[in-house]
């Protein structure tokens, strides 16, 4: 008898237990292996980025020069590119790094700080589209504006930020984040009061954090650097979520101990350092299939 049954593709939805297990593995791997994640990052926040990477168990390497950027892009591990506080030399350094990362299959994180401000920043971010960052991390306005710059769904070049601060909500950036993740084949992390992480097939809302993140310089920049550290040990979705989770956990814990921004920053780095794999995995999150 002819079998008339059609084959059905079965897609297994990742579960929260699966995610927690992978977060534990990522945190444990980083603490055990001390992987290096190089950075070309915002000069305003370079010290905080490096200290956060080290606090979670990684190793930092900060560069500016084109040949050194290219060297790190070929060295393996992962890399972080942040377009904040641009210097003229970045017109050569950033494209060379991104091209080599893409050609060598090295995972990398893009932080499109203040997208839409200035000709050089716009030129660089337009060029990154073809190099498909592994993870994009930004605030809601930056994610919407980048999707607009790349002509993707949910994007708008009319979206604006006040300096590096978002004027849009995380919910408003969801469509753009999904479109960016689907274009790159990686993940997008949107920072806000509640953070969104997506790979285009699931959307995860991570809870916690602190209002003091808005009172210090570099909380978002350093988060991007920490995502790069976890990219050495996990896939894009898990790396982005693990970094977001440890930030929300450490932020909540640090806020409970202090009452001002400067002391918060110190306590926050301490809590990043002290967070165990199980602690990070247990930070609350919601999972949604798209």
DRENPA-3360 file (N, C-alpha, C; in nm, 2 decimals, always signed):
BEGIN
1 = XXXXXXXX = +0.09/-0.12/+0.00/+0.00/+0.00/+0.00/+0.09/+0.12/+0.00 ~ +0.05/+0.22/-0.09/+0.13/+0.34/-0.10/+0.11/+0.42/+0.03 ~ +0.22/+0.46/+0.08/+0.22/+0.55/+0.20/+0.19/+0.69/+0.16 ~ +0.07/+0.74/+0.20/+0.03/+0.87/+0.17/+0.07/+0.97/+0.27 ~ +0.13/+0.93/+0.38/+0.16/+1.02/+0.49/+0.27/+1.11/+0.44 ~ +0.26/+1.24/+0.47/+0.36/+1.33/+0.43/+0.46/+1.35/+0.55 ~ +0.58/+1.36/+0.52/+0.68/+1.38/+0.62/+0.66/+1.52/+0.68 ~ +0.68/+1.52/+0.81/+0.66/+1.65/+0.88/+0.79/+1.68/+0.95;
9 = XXXXXXXX = +0.84/+1.80/+0.93/+0.96/+1.85/+0.99/+0.92/+1.88/+1.14 ~ +0.99/+1.82/+1.23/+0.97/+1.84/+1.37/+1.07/+1.93/+1.43 ~ +1.03/+2.04/+1.47/+1.12/+2.14/+1.53/+1.10/+2.14/+1.68 ~ +1.21/+2.10/+1.75/+1.20/+2.09/+1.90/+1.23/+2.23/+1.96 ~ +1.13/+2.28/+2.03/+1.14/+2.41/+2.10/+1.24/+2.39/+2.22 ~ +1.34/+2.48/+2.22/+1.43/+2.48/+2.33/+1.35/+2.51/+2.46 ~ +1.39/+2.44/+2.57/+1.31/+2.46/+2.69/+1.40/+2.55/+2.79 ~ +1.33/+2.60/+2.89/+1.40/+2.68/+2.99/+1.51/+2.59/+3.07;
17 = XXXXXXXX = +1.48/+2.47/+3.09/+1.58/+2.38/+3.15/+1.70/+2.36/+3.06 ~ +1.68/+2.35/+2.93/+1.79/+2.34/+2.83/+1.87/+2.47/+2.84 ~ +1.81/+2.58/+2.84/+1.88/+2.71/+2.85/+1.96/+2.72/+2.98 ~ +1.90/+2.69/+3.09/+1.97/+2.70/+3.22/+2.10/+2.61/+3.22 ~ +2.08/+2.49/+3.16/+2.20/+2.40/+3.15/+2.31/+2.46/+3.07 ~ +2.27/+2.52/+2.96/+2.37/+2.58/+2.87/+2.44/+2.70/+2.93 ~ +2.36/+2.78/+3.01/+2.42/+2.89/+3.08/+2.52/+2.84/+3.18 ~ +2.49/+2.74/+3.26/+2.58/+2.69/+3.36/+2.71/+2.64/+3.29;
25 = XXXXXXXX = +2.70/+2.57/+3.18/+2.81/+2.53/+3.10/+2.90/+2.65/+3.05 ~ +2.83/+2.75/+3.01/+2.91/+2.87/+2.96/+2.98/+2.94/+3.07 ~ +2.91/+2.96/+3.18/+2.98/+3.03/+3.29/+3.09/+2.95/+3.35 ~ +3.07/+2.82/+3.36/+3.18/+2.73/+3.41/+3.30/+2.73/+3.32 ~ +3.27/+2.72/+3.19/+3.38/+2.72/+3.09/+3.47/+2.84/+3.10 ~ +3.40/+2.96/+3.11/+3.47/+3.08/+3.11/+3.56/+3.10/+3.24 ~ +3.50/+3.06/+3.35/+3.57/+3.07/+3.48/+3.69/+2.97/+3.48 ~ +3.67/+2.86/+3.41/+3.78/+2.76/+3.41/+3.89/+2.79/+3.31;
33 = XXXXXXXX = +3.85/+2.84/+3.19/+3.95/+2.85/+3.08/+4.01/+2.99/+3.06 ~ +3.95/+3.09/+3.12/+4.00/+3.23/+3.11/+4.02/+3.27/+2.97 ~ +3.92/+3.26/+2.88/+3.94/+3.29/+2.74/+3.95/+3.44/+2.71 ~ +4.03/+3.47/+2.61/+4.05/+3.61/+2.57/+3.94/+3.65/+2.47 ~ +3.89/+3.77/+2.49/+3.80/+3.83/+2.39/+3.85/+3.98/+2.37 ~ +3.91/+4.00/+2.25/+3.97/+4.13/+2.22/+3.86/+4.23/+2.20 ~ +3.90/+4.36/+2.21/+3.80/+4.47/+2.19/+3.86/+4.59/+2.12 ~ +3.78/+4.65/+2.04/+3.80/+4.78/+1.99/+3.68/+4.86/+2.05;
41 = XXXXXXXX = +3.70/+4.93/+2.15/+3.58/+4.98/+2.22/+3.59/+5.13/+2.25 ~ +3.48/+5.18/+2.31/+3.46/+5.32/+2.34/+3.57/+5.36/+2.44 ~ +3.64/+5.47/+2.40/+3.75/+5.51/+2.49/+3.70/+5.57/+2.62 ~ +3.58/+5.61/+2.62/+3.52/+5.66/+2.75/+3.51/+5.55/+2.85 ~ +3.49/+5.43/+2.81/+3.45/+5.32/+2.90/+3.55/+5.20/+2.89 ~ +3.66/+5.22/+2.83/+3.75/+5.10/+2.81/+3.79/+5.03/+2.93 ~ +3.82/+5.10/+3.04/+3.86/+5.04/+3.17/+3.75/+4.96/+3.23 ~ +3.63/+5.01/+3.22/+3.51/+4.93/+3.28/+3.49/+4.80/+3.19;
49 = XXXXXXXX = +3.50/+4.82/+3.06/+3.48/+4.70/+2.98/+3.58/+4.59/+3.01 ~ +3.71/+4.63/+3.02/+3.81/+4.53/+3.05/+3.79/+4.47/+3.19 ~ +3.76/+4.55/+3.29/+3.74/+4.50/+3.43/+3.62/+4.40/+3.43 ~ +3.51/+4.43/+3.36/+3.40/+4.34/+3.36/+3.43/+4.21/+3.29 ~ +3.50/+4.22/+3.18/+3.54/+4.09/+3.12/+3.63/+4.01/+3.21 ~ +3.72/+4.07/+3.28/+3.80/+3.99/+3.37/+3.72/+3.94/+3.49 ~ +3.63/+4.02/+3.54/+3.55/+3.98/+3.66/+3.47/+3.85/+3.63 ~ +3.42/+3.83/+3.51/+3.34/+3.71/+3.48/+3.43/+3.59/+3.45;
57 = XXXXXXXX = +3.56/+3.62/+3.44/+3.65/+3.50/+3.42/+3.73/+3.51/+3.29 ~ +3.70/+3.61/+3.21/+3.77/+3.62/+3.08/+3.90/+3.70/+3.09 ~ +3.96/+3.72/+2.97/+4.08/+3.80/+2.96/+4.06/+3.91/+2.86 ~ +4.11/+4.03/+2.89/+4.08/+4.14/+2.80/+4.21/+4.18/+2.72 ~ +4.18/+4.23/+2.60/+4.29/+4.29/+2.51/+4.23/+4.40/+2.43 ~ +4.27/+4.52/+2.46/+4.21/+4.64/+2.40/+4.31/+4.70/+2.30 ~ +4.26/+4.72/+2.18/+4.35/+4.77/+2.07/+4.28/+4.89/+2.00 ~ +4.36/+4.96/+1.92/+4.31/+5.07/+1.84/+4.36/+5.06/+1.69;
65 = XXXXXXXX = +4.49/+5.02/+1.68/+4.56/+5.02/+1.55/+4.51/+4.92/+1.45 ~ +4.51/+4.95/+1.32/+4.45/+4.86/+1.22/+4.52/+4.72/+1.22 ~ +4.65/+4.72/+1.23/+4.72/+4.59/+1.22/+4.70/+4.50/+1.35 ~ +4.69/+4.57/+1.46/+4.66/+4.50/+1.59/+4.51/+4.45/+1.59 ~ +4.42/+4.53/+1.53/+4.28/+4.48/+1.52/+4.27/+4.36/+1.43 ~ +4.34/+4.37/+1.32/+4.34/+4.25/+1.23/+4.40/+4.13/+1.29 ~ +4.51/+4.15/+1.37/+4.57/+4.04/+1.44/+4.47/+3.97/+1.53 ~ +4.40/+4.05/+1.62/+4.31/+3.99/+1.71/+4.19/+3.92/+1.63;
73 = XXXXXXXX = +4.16/+3.98/+1.52/+4.05/+3.92/+1.44/+4.08/+3.78/+1.38 ~ +4.21/+3.76/+1.38/+4.25/+3.63/+1.32/+4.30/+3.53/+1.43 ~ +4.30/+3.58/+1.56/+4.36/+3.50/+1.67/+4.27/+3.40/+1.73 ~ +4.14/+3.40/+1.69/+4.04/+3.30/+1.74/+3.97/+3.36/+1.86 ~ +3.90/+3.28/+1.93/+3.82/+3.33/+2.05/+3.70/+3.41/+2.00 ~ +3.69/+3.53/+2.04/+3.58/+3.62/+1.99/+3.63/+3.77/+2.01 ~ +3.55/+3.86/+1.95/+3.59/+4.00/+1.95/+3.47/+4.09/+1.97 ~ +3.50/+4.21/+2.03/+3.39/+4.31/+2.05/+3.43/+4.43/+1.98;
81 = XXXXXXXX = +3.34/+4.49/+1.90/+3.35/+4.61/+1.83/+3.25/+4.71/+1.88 ~ +3.29/+4.82/+1.93/+3.20/+4.93/+1.98/+3.23/+5.06/+1.91 ~ +3.13/+5.12/+1.85/+3.16/+5.24/+1.77/+3.14/+5.37/+1.85 ~ +3.14/+5.36/+1.98/+3.13/+5.49/+2.06/+3.26/+5.56/+2.06 ~ +3.25/+5.70/+2.07/+3.37/+5.78/+2.08/+3.47/+5.75/+1.97 ~ +3.43/+5.76/+1.85/+3.52/+5.72/+1.74/+3.64/+5.81/+1.72 ~ +3.75/+5.75/+1.68/+3.87/+5.82/+1.65/+3.89/+5.80/+1.50 ~ +3.96/+5.90/+1.43/+3.98/+5.89/+1.29/+4.04/+5.75/+1.24;
89 = XXXXXXXX = +4.13/+5.70/+1.32/+4.20/+5.57/+1.28/+4.10/+5.46/+1.27 ~ +3.99/+5.47/+1.34/+3.89/+5.36/+1.34/+3.83/+5.34/+1.20 ~ +3.84/+5.44/+1.11/+3.79/+5.43/+0.98/+3.86/+5.32/+0.90 ~ +3.98/+5.29/+0.95/+4.06/+5.18/+0.89/+4.05/+5.05/+0.98 ~ +4.06/+5.07/+1.11/+4.07/+4.96/+1.20/+3.95/+4.88/+1.21 ~ +3.83/+4.94/+1.21/+3.71/+4.86/+1.23/+3.67/+4.78/+1.11 ~ +3.67/+4.83/+0.99/+3.64/+4.75/+0.87/+3.74/+4.63/+0.85 ~ +3.87/+4.66/+0.88/+3.96/+4.55/+0.86/+3.94/+4.44/+0.97;
97 = XXXXXXXX = +3.90/+4.48/+1.09/+3.87/+4.38/+1.19/+3.75/+4.30/+1.15 ~ +3.64/+4.37/+1.12/+3.51/+4.30/+1.08/+3.53/+4.21/+0.96 ~ +3.60/+4.26/+0.86/+3.62/+4.17/+0.74/+3.69/+4.04/+0.78 ~ +3.80/+4.06/+0.86/+3.88/+3.94/+0.89/+3.80/+3.85/+0.99 ~ +3.72/+3.90/+1.07/+3.64/+3.82/+1.16/+3.54/+3.74/+1.08 ~ +3.48/+3.80/+0.98/+3.38/+3.74/+0.89/+3.45/+3.63/+0.81 ~ +3.56/+3.66/+0.75/+3.63/+3.57/+0.66/+3.68/+3.45/+0.73 ~ +3.72/+3.47/+0.86/+3.78/+3.36/+0.94/+3.68/+3.29/+1.03;
105 = XXXXXXXX = +3.55/+3.33/+1.02/+3.45/+3.26/+1.10/+3.46/+3.28/+1.25 ~ +3.52/+3.39/+1.29/+3.54/+3.42/+1.43/+3.42/+3.50/+1.48 ~ +3.35/+3.46/+1.59/+3.24/+3.53/+1.64/+3.27/+3.66/+1.69 ~ +3.18/+3.76/+1.67/+3.20/+3.89/+1.72/+3.08/+3.96/+1.76 ~ +3.09/+4.06/+1.84/+2.98/+4.14/+1.89/+2.99/+4.28/+1.84 ~ +2.88/+4.34/+1.79/+2.87/+4.48/+1.75/+2.78/+4.56/+1.84 ~ +2.84/+4.67/+1.89/+2.76/+4.76/+1.97/+2.75/+4.89/+1.89 ~ +2.63/+4.92/+1.83/+2.61/+5.03/+1.74/+2.58/+5.16/+1.81;
113 = XXXXXXXX = +2.67/+5.20/+1.90/+2.65/+5.31/+1.99/+2.61/+5.44/+1.90 ~ +2.51/+5.51/+1.94/+2.47/+5.64/+1.88/+2.46/+5.63/+1.73 ~ +2.40/+5.51/+1.68/+2.38/+5.50/+1.54/+2.30/+5.61/+1.48 ~ +2.34/+5.66/+1.37/+2.27/+5.77/+1.30/+2.34/+5.91/+1.33 ~ +2.44/+5.91/+1.41/+2.50/+6.04/+1.44/+2.64/+6.05/+1.37 ~ +2.65/+6.13/+1.27/+2.78/+6.15/+1.20/+2.80/+6.06/+1.08 ~ +2.88/+6.11/+0.99/+2.90/+6.04/+0.86/+2.99/+5.92/+0.88 ~ +3.09/+5.93/+0.96/+3.18/+5.82/+0.97/+3.11/+5.70/+1.04;
121 = XXXXXXXX = +3.04/+5.73/+1.15/+2.97/+5.63/+1.22/+2.87/+5.56/+1.13 ~ +2.80/+5.63/+1.05/+2.70/+5.58/+0.96/+2.76/+5.49/+0.85 ~ +2.88/+5.54/+0.80/+2.95/+5.46/+0.70/+3.00/+5.33/+0.75 ~ +3.05/+5.33/+0.87/+3.11/+5.21/+0.93/+2.99/+5.11/+0.96 ~ +2.88/+5.16/+1.01/+2.77/+5.07/+1.05/+2.70/+5.01/+0.92 ~ +2.70/+5.09/+0.82/+2.65/+5.04/+0.69/+2.73/+4.93/+0.64 ~ +2.86/+4.94/+0.65/+2.96/+4.84/+0.60/+2.95/+4.71/+0.68 ~ +2.91/+4.72/+0.81/+2.91/+4.60/+0.89/+2.80/+4.50/+0.85;
129 = XXXXXXXX = +2.70/+4.55/+0.77/+2.59/+4.46/+0.74/+2.64/+4.34/+0.67 ~ +2.73/+4.35/+0.57/+2.77/+4.23/+0.50/+2.86/+4.14/+0.58 ~ +2.92/+4.19/+0.69/+3.00/+4.10/+0.77/+2.92/+4.03/+0.89 ~ +2.80/+4.06/+0.89/+2.70/+3.98/+0.98/+2.76/+3.96/+1.12 ~ +2.75/+4.05/+1.21/+2.79/+4.03/+1.35/+2.72/+3.91/+1.41 ~ +2.79/+3.84/+1.50/+2.74/+3.72/+1.56/+2.63/+3.76/+1.66 ~ +2.66/+3.87/+1.74/+2.56/+3.92/+1.83/+2.56/+4.08/+1.82 ~ +2.45/+4.13/+1.82/+2.43/+4.28/+1.82/+2.37/+4.32/+1.95;
137 = XXXXXXXX = +2.44/+4.41/+2.02/+2.39/+4.45/+2.15/+2.37/+4.60/+2.16 ~ +2.26/+4.65/+2.19/+2.23/+4.79/+2.20/+2.11/+4.82/+2.27 ~ +2.08/+4.95/+2.29/+1.96/+4.99/+2.35/+1.85/+4.99/+2.25 ~ +1.73/+5.01/+2.29/+1.61/+5.00/+2.19/+1.62/+5.09/+2.07 ~ +1.66/+5.22/+2.10/+1.67/+5.32/+1.99/+1.78/+5.28/+1.89 ~ +1.89/+5.23/+1.94/+2.00/+5.19/+1.86/+1.96/+5.07/+1.77 ~ +1.89/+4.97/+1.83/+1.85/+4.85/+1.75/+1.75/+4.89/+1.64 ~ +1.65/+4.98/+1.67/+1.56/+5.02/+1.57/+1.63/+5.10/+1.46;
145 = XXXXXXXX = +1.72/+5.19/+1.50/+1.79/+5.27/+1.40/+1.88/+5.18/+1.31 ~ +1.95/+5.08/+1.37/+2.04/+5.00/+1.29/+1.96/+4.92/+1.19 ~ +1.84/+4.86/+1.24/+1.75/+4.79/+1.14/+1.71/+4.88/+1.03 ~ +1.68/+5.01/+1.06/+1.65/+5.10/+0.96/+1.76/+5.13/+0.86 ~ +1.88/+5.14/+0.92/+2.00/+5.17/+0.83/+2.02/+5.05/+0.74 ~ +1.99/+4.93/+0.79/+2.01/+4.81/+0.71/+1.89/+4.77/+0.63 ~ +1.78/+4.85/+0.63/+1.66/+4.83/+0.55/+1.59/+4.70/+0.59 ~ +1.58/+4.67/+0.72/+1.52/+4.55/+0.77/+1.39/+4.59/+0.84;
153 = XXXXXXXX = +1.31/+4.49/+0.86/+1.17/+4.51/+0.93/+1.19/+4.56/+1.07 ~ +1.10/+4.65/+1.10/+1.09/+4.71/+1.23/+1.19/+4.83/+1.25 ~ +1.27/+4.85/+1.15/+1.37/+4.96/+1.16/+1.31/+5.09/+1.12 ~ +1.38/+5.20/+1.17/+1.34/+5.33/+1.14/+1.46/+5.42/+1.16 ~ +1.50/+5.49/+1.06/+1.61/+5.59/+1.07/+1.56/+5.72/+1.14 ~ +1.43/+5.72/+1.17/+1.38/+5.84/+1.25/+1.40/+5.81/+1.40 ~ +1.42/+5.68/+1.43/+1.44/+5.66/+1.58/+1.56/+5.73/+1.62 ~ +1.55/+5.79/+1.74/+1.66/+5.87/+1.79/+1.70/+5.84/+1.93;
161 = XXXXXXXX = +1.82/+5.87/+1.96/+1.87/+5.85/+2.10/+1.91/+5.99/+2.15 ~ +1.90/+6.01/+2.28/+1.96/+6.13/+2.34/+2.10/+6.10/+2.38 ~ +2.20/+6.13/+2.29/+2.33/+6.09/+2.31/+2.34/+5.94/+2.29 ~ +2.37/+5.87/+2.40/+2.37/+5.72/+2.39/+2.25/+5.66/+2.47 ~ +2.16/+5.74/+2.51/+2.05/+5.70/+2.59/+1.93/+5.67/+2.49 ~ +1.85/+5.57/+2.52/+1.74/+5.53/+2.44/+1.62/+5.62/+2.46 ~ +1.55/+5.65/+2.36/+1.42/+5.71/+2.37/+1.30/+5.62/+2.33 ~ +1.34/+5.50/+2.30/+1.24/+5.40/+2.27/+1.23/+5.29/+2.37;
169 = XXXXXXXX = +1.12/+5.21/+2.38/+1.11/+5.10/+2.47/+1.16/+4.97/+2.41 ~ +1.20/+4.88/+2.49/+1.24/+4.75/+2.45/+1.13/+4.68/+2.36 ~ +1.01/+4.69/+2.41/+0.90/+4.63/+2.33/+0.89/+4.68/+2.19 ~ +0.91/+4.81/+2.18/+0.91/+4.88/+2.05/+1.02/+4.83/+1.95 ~ +1.13/+4.78/+2.01/+1.24/+4.73/+1.93/+1.24/+4.58/+1.90 ~ +1.13/+4.51/+1.94/+1.13/+4.37/+1.93/+1.13/+4.32/+1.78 ~ +1.05/+4.39/+1.70/+1.05/+4.35/+1.55/+1.18/+4.37/+1.49 ~ +1.24/+4.48/+1.52/+1.37/+4.52/+1.46/+1.48/+4.42/+1.51;
177 = XXXXXXXX = +1.47/+4.38/+1.64/+1.57/+4.28/+1.69/+1.56/+4.15/+1.63 ~ +1.43/+4.10/+1.61/+1.41/+3.98/+1.54/+1.46/+3.98/+1.40 ~ +1.44/+4.09/+1.33/+1.48/+4.10/+1.19/+1.63/+4.10/+1.18 ~ +1.70/+4.17/+1.27/+1.85/+4.18/+1.27/+1.90/+4.04/+1.30 ~ +1.84/+3.97/+1.39/+1.89/+3.83/+1.43/+1.87/+3.74/+1.31 ~ +1.76/+3.75/+1.24/+1.74/+3.66/+1.12/+1.84/+3.70/+1.01 ~ +1.87/+3.82/+0.99/+1.96/+3.86/+0.89/+2.10/+3.81/+0.92 ~ +2.15/+3.82/+1.04/+2.28/+3.78/+1.07/+2.30/+3.63/+1.10;
185 = XXXXXXXX = +2.18/+3.57/+1.13/+2.19/+3.43/+1.17/+2.25/+3.41/+1.31 ~ +2.25/+3.52/+1.39/+2.31/+3.52/+1.52/+2.20/+3.56/+1.63 ~ +2.23/+3.65/+1.71/+2.14/+3.69/+1.82/+2.15/+3.84/+1.84 ~ +2.05/+3.90/+1.90/+2.04/+4.04/+1.93/+2.00/+4.05/+2.08 ~ +2.07/+4.14/+2.15/+2.03/+4.17/+2.29/+2.00/+4.32/+2.30 ~ +1.88/+4.34/+2.35/+1.83/+4.48/+2.36/+1.82/+4.51/+2.51 ~ +1.89/+4.62/+2.55/+1.90/+4.65/+2.69/+1.79/+4.76/+2.73 ~ +1.73/+4.74/+2.84/+1.63/+4.83/+2.89/+1.59/+4.80/+3.03;
193 = XXXXXXXX = +1.48/+4.84/+3.07/+1.43/+4.81/+3.21/+1.41/+4.66/+3.22 ~ +1.36/+4.59/+3.12/+1.37/+4.45/+3.11/+1.43/+4.41/+2.97 ~ +1.53/+4.33/+2.97/+1.61/+4.31/+2.86/+1.56/+4.20/+2.77 ~ +1.57/+4.22/+2.64/+1.52/+4.12/+2.54/+1.64/+4.06/+2.47 ~ +1.64/+3.93/+2.45/+1.74/+3.85/+2.38/+1.67/+3.76/+2.28 ~ +1.71/+3.77/+2.15/+1.64/+3.69/+2.05/+1.74/+3.64/+1.95 ~ +1.71/+3.52/+1.89/+1.79/+3.46/+1.78/+1.70/+3.46/+1.66 ~ +1.58/+3.52/+1.66/+1.49/+3.52/+1.55/+1.39/+3.41/+1.56;
201 = XXXXXXXX = +1.41/+3.31/+1.65/+1.31/+3.20/+1.66/+1.25/+3.20/+1.80 ~ +1.32/+3.25/+1.90/+1.27/+3.26/+2.03/+1.30/+3.40/+2.08 ~ +1.22/+3.45/+2.17/+1.25/+3.58/+2.24/+1.25/+3.56/+2.39 ~ +1.35/+3.60/+2.45/+1.37/+3.58/+2.59/+1.38/+3.71/+2.66 ~ +1.30/+3.73/+2.77/+1.30/+3.85/+2.85/+1.37/+3.82/+2.98 ~ +1.48/+3.89/+3.01/+1.56/+3.87/+3.13/+1.53/+3.98/+3.23 ~ +1.51/+3.94/+3.35/+1.46/+4.03/+3.46/+1.58/+4.06/+3.56 ~ +1.56/+4.17/+3.63/+1.66/+4.20/+3.73/+1.73/+4.34/+3.69;
209 = XXXXXXXX = +1.85/+4.35/+3.73/+1.92/+4.47/+3.69/+1.91/+4.58/+3.80 ~ +1.94/+4.70/+3.77/+1.94/+4.81/+3.87/+1.92/+4.95/+3.80 ~ +1.85/+5.04/+3.87/+1.84/+5.17/+3.82/+1.97/+5.25/+3.81 ~ +2.07/+5.19/+3.89/+2.20/+5.26/+3.89/+2.28/+5.24/+3.76 ~ +2.23/+5.14/+3.67/+2.30/+5.12/+3.54/+2.29/+5.25/+3.46 ~ +2.18/+5.33/+3.48/+2.16/+5.46/+3.41/+2.25/+5.57/+3.47 ~ +2.31/+5.54/+3.59/+2.38/+5.65/+3.66/+2.53/+5.63/+3.65 ~ +2.58/+5.53/+3.58/+2.72/+5.51/+3.56/+2.75/+5.50/+3.41;
217 = XXXXXXXX = +2.87/+5.54/+3.37/+2.91/+5.53/+3.23/+2.96/+5.39/+3.20 ~ +2.91/+5.32/+3.10/+2.97/+5.20/+3.05/+2.90/+5.07/+3.08 ~ +2.78/+5.08/+3.14/+2.71/+4.95/+3.17/+2.68/+4.88/+3.05 ~ +2.63/+4.95/+2.94/+2.60/+4.88/+2.82/+2.72/+4.84/+2.74 ~ +2.82/+4.93/+2.74/+2.95/+4.89/+2.67/+3.01/+4.77/+2.73 ~ +3.02/+4.77/+2.86/+3.09/+4.65/+2.93/+3.01/+4.52/+2.91 ~ +2.87/+4.54/+2.90/+2.79/+4.42/+2.87/+2.83/+4.36/+2.73 ~ +2.85/+4.44/+2.64/+2.89/+4.39/+2.50/+3.02/+4.32/+2.51;
225 = XXXXXXXX = +3.12/+4.37/+2.59/+3.24/+4.30/+2.61/+3.23/+4.17/+2.68 ~ +3.14/+4.16/+2.77/+3.11/+4.03/+2.84/+3.04/+3.93/+2.75 ~ +2.95/+3.98/+2.66/+2.89/+3.89/+2.56/+3.00/+3.82/+2.48 ~ +3.10/+3.90/+2.44/+3.21/+3.85/+2.36/+3.29/+3.74/+2.44 ~ +3.30/+3.76/+2.57/+3.37/+3.66/+2.65/+3.29/+3.53/+2.64 ~ +3.16/+3.53/+2.66/+3.08/+3.41/+2.66/+3.06/+3.35/+2.52 ~ +3.09/+3.43/+2.42/+3.08/+3.38/+2.28/+3.20/+3.28/+2.26 ~ +3.30/+3.28/+2.34/+3.41/+3.18/+2.33/+3.36/+3.05/+2.38;
233 = XXXXXXXX = +3.25/+3.04/+2.45/+3.21/+2.92/+2.51/+3.06/+2.87/+2.48 ~ +2.99/+2.95/+2.40/+2.85/+2.92/+2.38/+2.80/+2.98/+2.24 ~ +2.68/+2.93/+2.20/+2.63/+2.98/+2.08/+2.58/+3.12/+2.10 ~ +2.54/+3.20/+1.99/+2.51/+3.34/+2.01/+2.39/+3.37/+2.11 ~ +2.28/+3.29/+2.10/+2.17/+3.31/+2.19/+2.21/+3.29/+2.34 ~ +2.28/+3.18/+2.37/+2.32/+3.15/+2.50/+2.42/+3.25/+2.55 ~ +2.52/+3.29/+2.47/+2.62/+3.39/+2.51/+2.55/+3.52/+2.54 ~ +2.46/+3.57/+2.46/+2.40/+3.70/+2.48/+2.31/+3.69/+2.61;
241 = XXXXXXXX = +2.24/+3.58/+2.63/+2.15/+3.56/+2.75/+2.24/+3.55/+2.87 ~ +2.35/+3.47/+2.87/+2.43/+3.45/+2.98/+2.49/+3.58/+3.03 ~ +2.54/+3.66/+2.94/+2.59/+3.80/+2.98/+2.48/+3.88/+3.04 ~ +2.37/+3.89/+2.97/+2.25/+3.97/+3.02/+2.21/+3.92/+3.16 ~ +2.21/+3.79/+3.18/+2.16/+3.73/+3.31/+2.26/+3.77/+3.42 ~ +2.39/+3.75/+3.39/+2.49/+3.78/+3.50/+2.49/+3.93/+3.53 ~ +2.46/+4.02/+3.43/+2.45/+4.16/+3.46/+2.32/+4.19/+3.54 ~ +2.21/+4.13/+3.51/+2.09/+4.16/+3.59/+2.10/+4.10/+3.73;
249 = XXXXXXXX = +2.17/+3.99/+3.74/+2.19/+3.93/+3.88/+2.28/+4.02/+3.96 ~ +2.40/+4.05/+3.90/+2.49/+4.13/+3.97/+2.44/+4.27/+4.00 ~ +2.36/+4.33/+3.91/+2.31/+4.46/+3.93/+2.21/+4.46/+4.05 ~ +2.12/+4.36/+4.05/+2.03/+4.35/+4.16/+2.10/+4.33/+4.29 ~ +2.20/+4.25/+4.30/+2.27/+4.22/+4.42/+2.34/+4.35/+4.47 ~ +2.41/+4.41/+4.37/+2.49/+4.53/+4.41/+2.40/+4.64/+4.46 ~ +2.28/+4.66/+4.40/+2.19/+4.77/+4.44/+2.14/+4.75/+4.58 ~ +2.12/+4.63/+4.62/+2.07/+4.60/+4.76/+2.18/+4.64/+4.86;
257 = XXXXXXXX = +2.30/+4.66/+4.82/+2.41/+4.69/+4.92/+2.45/+4.83/+4.93 ~ +2.41/+4.91/+4.83/+2.46/+5.05/+4.82/+2.35/+5.15/+4.80 ~ +2.38/+5.28/+4.81/+2.28/+5.38/+4.78/+2.33/+5.49/+4.69 ~ +2.44/+5.47/+4.62/+2.49/+5.57/+4.53/+2.57/+5.51/+4.41 ~ +2.59/+5.58/+4.30/+2.64/+5.52/+4.18/+2.79/+5.47/+4.19 ~ +2.87/+5.55/+4.25/+3.01/+5.51/+4.26/+3.03/+5.38/+4.33 ~ +2.97/+5.37/+4.45/+2.98/+5.25/+4.52/+2.91/+5.13/+4.45 ~ +2.81/+5.17/+4.38/+2.74/+5.06/+4.30/+2.83/+5.00/+4.20;
265 = XXXXXXXX = +2.91/+5.08/+4.13/+3.00/+5.03/+4.03/+3.10/+4.93/+4.09 ~ +3.15/+4.97/+4.20/+3.25/+4.88/+4.27/+3.18/+4.75/+4.31 ~ +3.06/+4.76/+4.37/+2.99/+4.64/+4.42/+2.95/+4.56/+4.30 ~ +2.91/+4.62/+4.19/+2.87/+4.55/+4.07/+2.98/+4.46/+4.02 ~ +3.10/+4.51/+4.01/+3.21/+4.43/+3.96/+3.24/+4.31/+4.06 ~ +3.23/+4.34/+4.19/+3.24/+4.23/+4.28/+3.14/+4.12/+4.26 ~ +3.02/+4.16/+4.24/+2.91/+4.06/+4.22/+2.92/+3.99/+4.09 ~ +2.97/+4.05/+3.98/+3.01/+3.98/+3.86/+3.11/+3.87/+3.89;
273 = XXXXXXXX = +3.21/+3.90/+3.97/+3.31/+3.81/+4.00/+3.26/+3.69/+4.09 ~ +3.17/+3.72/+4.18/+3.12/+3.62/+4.27/+3.01/+3.53/+4.22 ~ +2.94/+3.57/+4.11/+2.83/+3.50/+4.06/+2.87/+3.36/+4.02 ~ +2.80/+3.26/+4.07/+2.83/+3.12/+4.04/+2.75/+3.08/+3.91 ~ +2.79/+2.97/+3.84/+2.72/+2.92/+3.73/+2.57/+2.90/+3.76 ~ +2.54/+2.84/+3.87/+2.40/+2.82/+3.91/+2.33/+2.95/+3.94 ~ +2.39/+3.04/+4.00/+2.33/+3.17/+4.03/+2.29/+3.24/+3.90 ~ +2.38/+3.24/+3.80/+2.35/+3.30/+3.67/+2.23/+3.23/+3.60;
281 = XXXXXXXX = +2.23/+3.10/+3.60/+2.13/+3.03/+3.54/+1.99/+3.05/+3.60 ~ +1.99/+3.07/+3.73/+1.87/+3.09/+3.80/+1.81/+3.23/+3.80 ~ +1.88/+3.32/+3.74/+1.83/+3.46/+3.73/+1.70/+3.45/+3.64 ~ +1.59/+3.50/+3.68/+1.46/+3.48/+3.61/+1.46/+3.53/+3.47 ~ +1.39/+3.45/+3.38/+1.37/+3.50/+3.25/+1.24/+3.43/+3.20 ~ +1.18/+3.49/+3.10/+1.06/+3.44/+3.03/+1.10/+3.40/+2.89 ~ +1.04/+3.29/+2.84/+1.08/+3.23/+2.71/+0.95/+3.24/+2.62 ~ +0.97/+3.29/+2.50/+0.86/+3.30/+2.40/+0.90/+3.24/+2.27;
289 = XX = +0.82/+3.15/+2.21/+0.85/+3.11/+2.08/+0.79/+3.21/+1.98 ~ +0.87/+3.24/+1.87/+0.83/+3.34/+1.78/+0.76/+3.27/+1.66;
% end
